Amino acid sequence: MAEPLIELKGISKSFGDALVLDEVDLTIYQGEALAIIGPSGTGKSTILRIISGLLAPDAGEIYIKGERRRGLVEDAEDPIGIGMVFQQAALFDSLTVEENVGFLLFQHSKLPRRVIRSLVNQKLEMVGLPRIGDRYPSQLSGGMRKRVSFARAIMSNPENPKDTPEVLLYDEPTAGLDPVASTVIEDLIRQLQCNEGGCTSYVIVTHQDSTIRRTADRIVFLYRGKVQWSGSLSEIDTTDNALIRQFFSGSVEGPIQVAG
Ligand SMILES: Nc1ncnc2c1ncn2[C@@H]1O[C@H](COP(=O)(O)OP(=O)(O)OP(=O)(O)O)[C@@H](O)[C@H]1O
């Protein structure tokens, strides 16, 4: 059995009067590919932001490799790096691709510019976009911008090994892409998972059937603030769970209440 890497225990989060996460328990294991799915507005992005340390829960505990995290990412020293790929590629329009990908190292490390540029080029090659460092985000397609944001998420400082992400969090990485561009991104997510150093873990939030099927090993279904179902990829087609059956059939009849 793989080791637990990240454990959420009894995590609750409200926005105003709305209880979005209600004592959620979730474990992410070493090397696993986990998809969090569920209807719109059920708190999937909120969970990712809590895991990344960008958002504090109202209640509950988070353990990273067995160590309890206290506070947000800027004041907690997580024992592993956690990289986040946001729903929008979130690139700075006024900066080149190279400056975007190497942003943190250019700003916060003492590494020579030449070394950072070479690291950036290495990451751009890994995402299949060599030689585009001089371009600006506005000159790229949506799929290319996503891949640039992947390159930025896997950047790490060679002087600080803990900087290398052991977990990547993807928030709807294929939203708004055509089926072929989605396949490129799905393949890339799988390729980035394993290298000579072993396999990292990732958590992906997605609504797209193809992305769920091509990138997930295990799936958790979130609804009404709770994990309602968890199973392997093959089980989504065989389970009797009414939520899963309705979600994948797209039917308006069933236990999932259609918003609006
Ligand atoms: N910063 C915030 N302030 C107020 N409400 C928020 C905030 N962030 C999220 N919410 C609300 O919390 C609920 C869950 O949002 P979240 O984005 O996590 O859902 P989701 O499952 O990722 O949705 P979708 O699938 O549509 O992206 C929504 O009702 C949203 O409006």
The ligand as an ORCA input file, in Angstrom:
! r2SCAN-3c Opt
* xyz 0 1
  N     -13.493     33.472     -2.278
  C     -14.786     33.149     -2.284
  N     -15.713     33.965     -1.754
  C     -17.030     33.631     -1.734
  N     -17.512     32.484     -2.218
  C     -16.647     31.634     -2.768
  C     -15.238     31.900     -2.837
  N     -14.615     30.860     -3.423
  C     -15.596     29.973     -3.719
  N     -16.799     30.434     -3.338
  C     -18.090     29.726     -3.466
  O     -17.902     28.407     -2.974
  C     -18.604     27.461     -3.766
  C     -17.629     26.405     -4.262
  O     -16.746     27.006     -5.194
  P     -15.651     26.163     -5.978
  O     -15.060     27.082     -6.992
  O     -14.739     25.516     -5.029
  O     -16.545     25.060     -6.673
  P     -16.198     24.055     -7.850
  O     -16.750     22.748     -7.448
  O     -14.745     24.114     -8.155
  O     -17.055     24.685     -9.032
  P     -16.858     24.618    -10.631
  O     -16.957     23.168    -10.999
  O     -18.025     25.390    -11.148
  O     -15.533     25.245    -10.953
  C     -19.281     28.255     -4.874
  O     -20.604     28.483     -4.490
  C     -18.507     29.545     -4.924
  O     -19.315     30.591     -5.358
*
